[in-house]
Amino acid sequence: MTISDLQALISGERFVLVDFYANWCGPCKAMHPVLDSVQDQMASLVDVVRIDIDHPENSMLADYFRIHAVPTLILFRESRQLWRASGVMSPQELINELKRQERIEMY
């Protein structure tokens, strides 16, 4: 995925949660079912995009977004970065954060 491809995805009115991960990363593997669960439960609110930082096509994205640890989650809406976190979260923690961001954006 190119930077312009991702910018096109995050430019809309929907929330886009980008998961920067690596296949060798244990915590990243732990987050995959969490993200699947969140995507299922919050499908009306958020799209989840996964980006493998070790894939040659994605190295520029990792540099552009200054990804120094994986997993790193970044929430975007209308090309704005609203929230960012690294590490493992439970589905409920992530859902709570998405709902909090939705409330903030309503004002």
C-alpha positions, 0 to 999 in steps of 0.5 A: 500500500502506498502513502497515497492509497492510505491517505485516500482510505483515511480521508473519508467521514468514517473512522479508520483504525490502522493496525501496523503489525509484523508477522513475527510479533507475538503481541501483534498476533494477539491483537488480530482476534481483538481487531476481528472482534472490534471490526465485527462489533463496530462495523457501522462505525469503523473500518480496520486496515492492517499494514504489515510493516515488514512488507517491502511495499509498506516500509515507507508507510512505517517511516511516514507514520513513525512506527517504532513499535508494533503493534501500533494502532492509529485512528483516523477520520477525515485525514486527521489522526485522532488517537494512537496507541502501541501494545496489546489491548482487550476488545473492550478497551479498544471499543471503549476508546472508539466510542470515546472518540466518536463522542468527541467528534460529535461536538 
